Amino acid sequence: MLMLVSGCSGVGSREDGGDAGRRADLVLAGLSLIGSPYVYGGESPREGFDCSGLTFYAHHRVGVSIPRTAKAQKKASRPIPIDRLRSGDMVFFKTAPGVYHVGLMVDRERFVHASSSRSRVRLARLNTPYWRAHYLGAGTYLN
């Protein structure tokens, strides 16, 4: 997993301290879940994850309390313009009427998310036609 983020310019290290260290830890928490099963309502490695359960769990691992659902996470987060995205920020999508999706940015291009279509936690690229078409915005709970 560490190799996935070692070349990412947006990911700091624990030695950076403060926010950069917390962002790095948050990303590593998300990346550590790749391959976990998708389970609607899931929020732990033991049971599996849905999208907001993954972001909820990863934030909890670094000591940050956030709401449980994707819609509530978007509403409560501090908005971030897409051109200012950093590792550890969250990206939000509307994939169907009344259906919201969230992922955790790994670097400026990729995010980790619990994908119901692939039944696993996986990486995706933000700049694909599907995700661009469904993009709602981004937010963060970090400085």
Secondary structure as UniProt FT lines:
FT   HELIX           2..6
FT   TURN            9..10
FT   HELIX           14..16
FT   HELIX           18..31
FT   TURN            32..35
FT   STRAND          37..38
FT   TURN            40..41
FT   STRAND          43..44
FT   TURN            45..47
FT   STRAND          48..49
FT   HELIX           51..61
FT   TURN            62..63
FT   HELIX           70..76
FT   STRAND          78..80
FT   HELIX           82..84
FT   TURN            87..88
FT   STRAND          90..96
FT   TURN            97..98
FT   STRAND          99..105
FT   STRAND          110..115
FT   TURN            116..119
FT   STRAND          120..125
FT   HELIX           129..134
FT   STRAND          135..140
//
